[in-house]
C-alpha cells in the first residue's frame, strides 16, 4: 500500500535576498490619497511577488514637489490636521493651507504613515520614506526609478 502525497512548501523570502529598490514619486501629478496608498504599497513590498509580511521587503521611496501636493474637492478649505498634547484642552487643529506653508513634506508623510502597519516593522518601513518640498533631493546616486501615477507601471 503506497500513498503518494505531494508536499508544497511555502516560499519565504528574506529581506537580504532581495535587491534594494528606489522609487521616485512626483507629488504634483496625482491626488494625495491615491499617491499615499501607492507609496504605502511600495514601502510594504506588496507590489512584489516575493512579498513576505514579516520581512522588510519594500522599496525606498523618494517624493518630490510636496509643496504642490494635489487635493481634490473642498479639502483646501475643509481639511484639518488634529494634534493632541495629552493635556486637557490640548487639541490643536491646523488647516491644510497653514500646513502647506510651514511643513509641506508633513502632508504626504502623515498620509503615508497612517496607511502603514502600526508596528515596529511599520516604523522601519516609514524610515524608508523621504519627502522633499522642492524638486531637489540628495538621493540621485541611488538612481530612483520614476513612478508615473498617470499609468500604473514603474518607468524603467
FENMO-V297477 format. One record per residue. N is the residue number from 1. RES is the residue in one letter. OMEGA is omega in degrees with one decimal (none if undefined). D_FIRST is the distance of its C-alpha to the first C-alpha in Angstrom with 2 decimals. Layout:
n: {N;N}
res: {RES;RES}
omega: {OMEGA;OMEGA}
d_first: {D_FIRST;D_FIRST}
This chain:
n: {1;2;3;4;5;6;7;8;9;10;11;12;13;14;15;16;17;18;19;20;21;22;23;24;25;26;27;28;29;30;31;32;33;34;35;36;37;38;39;40;41;42;43;44;45;46;47;48;49;50;51;52;53;54;55;56;57;58;59;60;61;62;63;64;65;66;67;68;69;70;71;72;73;74;75;76;77;78;79;80;81;82;83;84;85;86;87;88;89;90;91;92;93;94;95;96;97;98;99;100;101;102;103;104;105;106;107;108;109;110;111;112;113;114;115;116;117;118;119;120;121;122;123;124;125;126;127;128;129;130;131;132;133;134;135;136;137;138;139;140;141;142;143;144;145;146;147;148;149;150;151;152;153;154;155;156}
res: {X;X;X;X;X;X;X;X;X;X;X;X;X;X;X;X;X;X;X;X;X;X;X;X;X;X;X;X;X;X;X;X;X;X;X;X;X;X;X;X;X;X;X;X;X;X;X;X;X;X;X;X;X;X;X;X;X;X;X;X;X;X;X;X;X;X;X;X;X;X;X;X;X;X;X;X;X;X;X;X;X;X;X;X;X;X;X;X;X;X;X;X;X;X;X;X;X;X;X;X;X;X;X;X;X;X;X;X;X;X;X;X;X;X;X;X;X;X;X;X;X;X;X;X;X;X;X;X;X;X;X;X;X;X;X;X;X;X;X;X;X;X;X;X;X;X;X;X;X;X;X;X;X;X;X;X}
omega: {-179.8;177.6;179.4;177.5;179.4;177.1;177.2;-179.2;176.2;178.8;178.7;-177.8;175.5;-177.4;-178.4;-178.6;-175.9;176.3;176.8;177.0;176.7;-179.3;-179.0;177.3;173.5;-173.5;-177.7;-175.5;-175.9;175.0;-172.9;-176.2;179.0;179.7;-179.6;178.0;177.7;179.4;179.4;178.8;179.0;178.9;178.8;-178.6;-177.4;177.1;-177.3;175.7;-179.6;-178.8;173.7;-171.1;-175.0;-178.4;178.3;-175.1;-176.2;-177.7;168.2;-176.2;176.1;179.3;178.2;-179.7;179.5;-180.0;178.7;-179.6;-174.9;170.8;-175.5;176.8;-178.6;-176.4;177.9;178.8;-168.9;-174.2;178.0;172.1;-178.0;175.2;-177.2;-175.9;-177.0;178.9;177.8;-177.9;-174.9;178.9;177.1;178.5;-178.5;178.4;-176.5;178.9;179.1;177.6;179.2;178.1;-171.3;-176.6;-177.1;179.3;-179.9;179.1;-179.0;-178.0;178.6;-179.6;-179.2;-177.1;-179.2;176.6;-179.7;177.4;179.5;-178.1;177.9;176.3;176.0;177.0;176.9;177.0;-178.9;178.6;178.5;178.5;178.0;-176.8;-179.3;-176.4;-177.9;-178.8;-178.3;174.9;-176.5;-175.2;-179.7;177.9;178.8;179.9;-179.5;178.3;179.5;178.0;178.9;-178.6;177.0;173.1;-175.0;-177.8;175.3;179.3;178.9;none}
d_first: {0.00;3.78;6.65;9.94;12.91;16.33;18.90;22.44;25.07;28.48;31.35;34.03;37.37;39.93;43.59;44.47;42.15;44.07;47.52;50.54;51.73;55.28;56.32;59.86;60.80;64.29;65.14;67.88;65.52;63.36;63.67;63.04;60.08;58.14;58.77;57.85;54.51;53.70;54.86;52.72;49.65;50.39;51.09;47.75;45.92;44.45;45.66;43.19;39.50;38.96;40.26;39.10;40.69;41.15;42.63;46.06;45.04;48.06;51.08;54.63;56.92;60.66;62.74;66.28;69.13;68.29;71.91;71.37;68.24;68.12;67.95;68.04;70.01;72.49;70.63;73.57;75.69;73.17;70.46;70.93;69.07;69.07;69.26;69.58;71.14;69.86;73.35;74.99;76.42;74.59;73.03;74.08;73.61;74.08;74.40;72.47;75.80;76.83;73.37;73.61;77.01;76.14;72.44;71.01;67.88;67.01;66.61;63.56;62.27;62.31;60.60;57.74;57.48;57.11;54.14;52.21;49.95;51.95;50.32;50.89;48.80;51.07;54.08;52.73;52.20;55.75;57.16;55.94;58.27;61.72;64.32;67.78;70.73;71.98;70.57;70.71;67.78;67.21;63.64;64.56;63.24;59.68;60.21;58.77;57.48;59.53;57.66;59.28;59.12;60.34;57.09;53.72;53.06;53.97;56.64;55.82}
